[in-house]
Amino acid sequence: MIMTVLTLVTTFKLVKINSIKILVVLIYTIPAFFIFFRSGNVDLVKGLILSIGNGTGALIGSKVQINRGDAIIKVFLIIAVLFMSLKLLGIIRL
């Protein structure tokens, strides 16, 4: 959603928008992690597995964006927003 909003309200390229998104997510993720960890709501094994997958996906996505440009990222962004909207409206179940 952050990328969608920044794409609509700025003239930045998607590489810069993605950098801004990563910074914003980092700012609120670190305190949230410590809050949940302190309350015992963090499964470290599952979290590490998810973080490895997330990092791998980010690496692949970055390489695709650098090599193929903004157009391919816009396609994936539109598809993701479309599916998320349909799911939230109860039209599809994933």
trRosetta pair geometry for C-beta under 8 A, 3 or more apart (Angstrom, degrees):
i j d omega theta_ij theta_ji phi_ij phi_ji
1 4 5.5 -52 -148 34 36 115
1 5 6.3 34 156 -17 68 104
1 81 8.0 118 -90 -110 58 98
2 5 6.1 -58 -151 38 29 107
2 6 6.2 21 156 -11 65 112
2 20 7.7 -154 155 108 117 92
2 21 4.5 137 105 -120 130 99
2 24 6.1 -179 -142 73 153 147
2 25 7.5 -132 5 -51 161 95
3 6 5.9 -60 -142 44 30 107
3 7 6.0 35 158 -25 66 108
3 14 7.4 38 -160 -143 113 88
3 17 5.6 96 -136 142 76 119
3 18 6.7 16 -104 -85 117 64
3 21 5.5 -19 -64 -69 82 149
3 77 6.0 -113 115 -130 130 129
4 7 5.8 -56 -148 33 26 112
4 8 6.5 17 157 -13 62 110
4 77 6.8 168 -79 174 79 114
4 81 5.8 102 -88 -91 139 139
5 8 6.0 -63 -150 39 29 106
5 9 6.1 -5 166 6 68 116
6 9 6.4 -70 -131 50 27 91
6 10 5.4 -17 -176 20 69 120
6 12 6.7 -33 161 50 105 124
6 17 4.5 156 113 -141 132 108
6 20 6.3 154 -122 80 160 137
6 21 7.1 -127 9 -59 148 95
7 10 7.2 -63 -110 51 12 82
7 14 7.1 10 -97 -95 107 83
7 17 6.1 34 -67 -130 72 167
7 74 7.9 138 -146 -113 149 90
7 77 7.4 108 -30 146 161 159
10 17 7.0 168 68 -89 130 104
12 16 4.3 -110 -177 83 118 124
12 17 5.1 144 100 -54 121 85
12 20 7.6 57 111 -6 169 135
13 16 5.3 91 60 12 74 99
13 17 7.1 -141 101 -4 36 93
13 70 5.9 -118 -164 -71 87 134
14 17 5.2 -54 -139 41 39 115
14 18 6.0 44 159 -24 70 102
14 65 6.7 -126 105 -150 116 124
14 70 4.4 142 12 -125 121 96
14 73 4.9 157 144 92 162 145
14 74 7.0 -132 -63 -57 146 79
14 77 7.9 -140 -129 -33 133 146
15 18 5.9 -54 -150 33 26 111
15 19 6.7 29 149 -19 60 104
15 65 6.3 150 -87 147 84 126
15 66 7.6 77 -103 -84 125 68
15 70 7.5 -95 -23 -78 79 92
16 19 5.5 -51 -151 33 35 114
16 20 6.5 36 151 -18 66 103
17 20 5.7 -53 -151 36 33 111
17 21 6.3 36 150 -21 65 105
18 21 5.5 -51 -147 35 34 115
18 22 6.4 37 154 -22 65 102
18 65 7.3 -18 -8 -151 162 174
18 73 7.9 -79 -56 -163 130 152
19 22 5.8 -52 -149 33 31 111
19 23 6.6 30 153 -17 63 105
20 23 5.8 -57 -153 36 32 112
20 24 6.4 31 152 -18 67 107
21 24 5.8 -56 -148 37 31 110
21 25 6.2 28 157 -16 67 108
22 25 5.9 -56 -144 40 29 109
22 26 6.2 33 155 -22 64 108
23 26 5.7 -55 -147 35 28 113
23 27 6.5 34 154 -26 63 104
24 27 5.8 -53 -153 28 30 114
24 28 7.1 2 161 3 63 104
25 28 6.7 -72 -153 47 30 91
25 29 5.6 29 158 -27 70 119
26 29 5.7 -58 -130 36 26 111
26 30 6.5 29 174 -25 63 103
27 30 7.2 -59 -158 22 17 104
28 31 6.6 -61 -156 44 41 100
28 32 6.0 40 153 -21 72 117
29 32 5.6 -65 -144 43 31 112
29 33 6.1 38 159 -28 69 104
30 33 5.9 -50 -148 28 27 112
30 34 6.9 20 158 -11 60 104
31 34 5.9 -59 -152 39 36 108
31 35 6.3 38 153 -21 69 106
32 35 5.7 -55 -148 36 32 113
32 36 6.3 23 159 -10 67 109
33 36 6.1 -64 -148 44 27 103
33 37 5.9 27 156 -22 66 113
33 42 7.1 59 -162 -95 72 143
34 37 5.5 -52 -136 39 30 114
34 38 6.1 33 162 -22 64 107
35 38 6.1 -57 -149 34 24 109
35 39 6.7 8 157 -6 60 111
36 39 6.0 -65 -147 44 31 103
36 41 4.4 -85 -168 75 86 107
36 42 5.2 107 122 -54 100 96
37 40 7.8 46 177 -66 30 21
37 41 7.5 -95 -69 55 21 66
37 42 4.5 -17 -96 6 66 143
42 47 6.0 3 -175 -42 93 148
43 46 4.2 32 104 29 118 113
43 47 6.0 158 84 -20 60 91
44 47 5.4 -59 -140 41 29 115
44 48 6.1 31 162 -22 66 104
45 48 6.0 -54 -149 33 26 108
45 49 6.6 25 153 -15 61 106
46 49 5.7 -55 -149 37 34 112
46 50 6.2 32 153 -17 67 107
47 50 5.7 -56 -146 40 30 110
47 51 6.1 30 155 -20 66 107
48 51 5.6 -53 -142 37 31 111
48 52 6.4 35 156 -21 64 102
49 52 5.9 -52 -152 32 30 111
49 53 6.7 26 152 -13 62 106
50 53 5.7 -58 -151 40 34 110
50 54 6.0 34 153 -20 68 108
51 54 5.4 -51 -140 39 33 113
51 55 6.1 35 158 -20 65 106
52 55 5.9 -54 -145 38 27 110
52 56 6.3 28 155 -19 62 108
53 56 5.7 -55 -146 37 30 111
53 57 6.2 29 156 -17 64 108
54 57 5.8 -56 -148 39 29 111
54 58 6.3 30 153 -21 64 107
55 58 5.6 -53 -146 35 31 112
55 59 6.4 33 154 -21 64 104
56 59 5.7 -53 -149 34 31 112
56 60 6.4 27 155 -14 65 106
57 60 5.8 -55 -145 40 32 108
57 61 6.0 31 156 -18 66 110
58 61 5.7 -55 -141 41 29 112
58 62 6.2 33 157 -23 64 106
59 62 5.9 -54 -147 33 27 111
59 63 6.6 23 156 -15 62 107
60 63 5.9 -59 -151 38 30 109
60 64 6.3 29 153 -18 66 107
61 64 5.7 -55 -145 37 31 111
61 65 6.2 30 157 -19 66 108
61 73 7.8 84 -171 -109 94 101
62 65 5.8 -57 -146 37 29 110
62 66 6.3 25 157 -16 65 107
63 66 5.9 -56 -144 38 30 108
63 67 6.0 16 161 -8 66 114
64 67 6.1 -66 -141 47 25 102
64 68 5.5 -22 177 22 67 117
64 72 6.2 -108 157 105 106 141
64 73 7.6 140 110 -68 103 85
65 68 6.9 -67 -116 55 17 80
65 69 7.2 -24 -170 158 51 3
65 70 7.3 39 -155 -86 88 42
65 72 7.3 -148 -98 72 52 105
65 73 5.2 34 -107 -58 99 128
68 71 7.1 -100 145 59 90 89
68 72 4.4 21 117 0 131 141
69 72 6.6 109 70 10 63 91
69 73 7.8 -125 119 5 43 99
70 73 5.6 -68 -154 44 44 111
70 74 5.9 47 152 -27 79 105
71 74 5.8 -54 -150 31 30 112
71 75 6.8 32 152 -21 62 102
72 75 5.7 -49 -155 29 36 114
72 76 6.7 30 151 -12 66 104
73 76 5.8 -56 -150 41 36 108
73 77 6.0 38 151 -23 68 109
74 77 5.5 -54 -142 38 31 114
74 78 6.2 32 158 -19 65 105
75 78 6.0 -57 -150 36 27 109
75 79 6.4 25 154 -16 63 108
76 79 5.7 -55 -146 39 32 112
76 80 6.2 33 156 -20 66 107
77 80 5.8 -54 -145 37 28 110
77 81 6.3 25 157 -15 64 108
78 81 5.9 -56 -144 39 29 108
78 82 6.2 32 155 -22 64 109
79 82 5.7 -56 -147 36 29 114
79 83 6.4 23 159 -14 65 106
80 83 6.1 -57 -147 39 28 106
80 84 6.2 26 156 -17 64 110
81 84 5.7 -56 -143 40 30 111
81 85 6.2 33 156 -22 65 107
82 85 5.8 -57 -149 35 26 111
82 86 6.4 23 156 -15 63 108
83 86 5.7 -55 -145 39 32 110
83 87 6.2 32 156 -19 66 107
83 92 7.2 -66 -151 69 72 141
83 94 7.0 54 174 -53 113 145
84 87 5.7 -55 -147 37 30 111
84 88 6.3 27 156 -17 65 108
85 88 5.9 -57 -145 39 29 108
85 89 6.2 22 157 -13 64 111
86 89 5.8 -61 -144 43 28 108
86 91 4.4 -81 -165 65 81 117
86 92 4.6 30 136 17 116 108
87 90 7.7 41 176 -70 31 24
87 91 7.5 -83 -66 50 21 74
87 92 5.7 -56 -81 75 62 86
87 93 7.2 101 -130 -111 82 30
87 94 5.7 -46 -100 7 128 109
